[in-house]
Amino acid sequence: TPEEAALDIVTAIYTISAEVQKKVPQNWDDLVAYASTLQDPARQDALDAIKKIKSMNYKVTWDIDAKVIRERNATAGEFVIIESPDGHLKSTYGGVILKEPSAKESDGKQLEKQESDKTEKDATTAQ
């Protein structure tokens, strides 16, 4: 999805900024500053992705780098740095996107199951 693609880009910008630039991001402005140093079209893609994720009110854990993760006895692939407001999309410092069904999706599945159970009951009663 476009949201996942944007999240992937923002995660990469965060991690590269922390590791390559040796400047651990403290806020959105730090991400924008790093993204602005890239060459087009990557620069524009990065700036658009940051704008999108920020506008969707994603929660970001700032001031994280590989050293902090090691100190916390965590791994980069498990350490969540960016999370959607409803928690259905998360990304780790290692660039892994974790997806959980959103409340809408799980309610829909539950409703479908209830409907199919009711249909089975009706069929059994009819016999």
C-alpha positions in Angstrom: 0.0 0.0 0.0 1.1 3.6 -0.4 1.1 3.9 3.4 3.5 1.0 3.8 5.8 2.3 1.1 6.0 5.7 2.8 6.6 4.0 6.1 9.4 2.0 4.6 11.1 5.1 3.2 10.8 7.0 6.4 12.3 4.1 8.3 15.2 4.0 5.9 15.8 7.7 6.3 15.7 7.4 10.1 18.2 4.5 10.2 20.5 5.9 7.5 20.6 9.3 9.3 21.5 7.6 12.6 24.1 5.2 11.2 25.7 7.0 8.2 25.4 10.6 9.3 26.1 9.7 13.0 23.2 12.1 13.8 20.5 10.3 15.7 17.1 11.9 14.6 15.5 13.9 17.4 12.4 15.1 15.5 10.7 15.4 12.1 12.9 18.3 11.1 16.0 16.1 11.4 14.5 13.6 9.0 13.5 16.4 6.5 17.1 17.9 6.8 18.6 14.5 5.9 16.1 13.8 3.1 16.9 17.2 1.6 20.5 16.2 1.1 19.5 13.3 -1.2 19.5 13.6 -5.0 16.2 13.7 -6.9 14.0 11.6 -7.4 15.0 10.0 -4.1 14.9 13.4 -2.4 11.3 14.2 -3.4 10.1 10.6 -2.6 11.7 10.9 0.8 10.2 14.3 1.6 6.7 13.1 0.3 6.9 10.0 2.5 7.9 12.0 5.6 5.1 14.4 5.0 2.6 11.5 4.6 3.7 9.6 7.7 3.8 12.8 9.8 0.3 13.9 8.6 -1.1 10.5 9.6 0.1 11.1 13.2 2.5 8.2 13.4 4.3 7.8 16.7 8.0 7.9 16.4 10.6 6.9 19.1 13.3 9.5 18.6 16.9 9.3 19.6 17.5 5.6 18.8 20.6 4.2 17.1 22.3 0.8 17.1 24.1 1.6 20.3 20.9 2.3 22.2 19.4 -0.9 20.8 22.4 -3.0 22.0 22.2 -1.3 25.5 18.6 -2.5 25.7 19.5 -6.0 24.7 17.2 -5.8 21.7 17.7 -6.5 18.0 17.3 -4.0 15.2 14.7 -6.3 13.6 12.5 -6.3 16.7 13.0 -2.7 18.0 9.9 -0.6 16.9 10.7 3.0 16.1 7.6 4.1 14.1 4.0 3.0 14.7 0.7 4.0 13.2 -1.8 5.6 15.6 -4.0 2.5 15.7 -1.0 0.1 16.0 -1.8 -1.8 12.8 1.5 -0.9 11.1 4.9 -0.7 12.8 8.4 -0.5 11.5 11.6 -1.6 13.3 15.0 0.0 13.3 16.1 -2.9 11.1 13.6 -2.0 8.5 11.1 -4.7 9.1 7.4 -3.7 8.6 5.1 -5.4 11.0 1.5 -5.6 10.1 -1.5 -6.4 12.3 -5.1 -6.5 11.2 -6.7 -3.2 11.8 -9.8 -3.0 14.0 -12.0 -2.6 10.9 -10.5 -5.8 9.3 -10.9 -8.0 12.4 -14.4 -6.8 13.0 -15.4 -7.7 9.5 -13.9 -11.2 9.8 -15.7 -11.7 13.1 -19.0 -10.5 11.5 -18.5 -12.9 8.6 -17.9 -15.8 11.0 -21.1 -15.0 13.0 -23.1 -14.8 9.7 -21.8 -18.2 8.5 -22.5 -19.7 11.9 -26.1 -18.4 11.8 -26.5 -19.8 8.3 -25.3 -23.2 9.4 -27.7 -23.1 12.3 -30.7 -22.2 10.1 -29.8 -25.0 7.7 -29.7 -27.5 10.6 -33.0 -26.3 12.0 -34.7 -26.5 8.6 -33.8 -30.2 8.4 
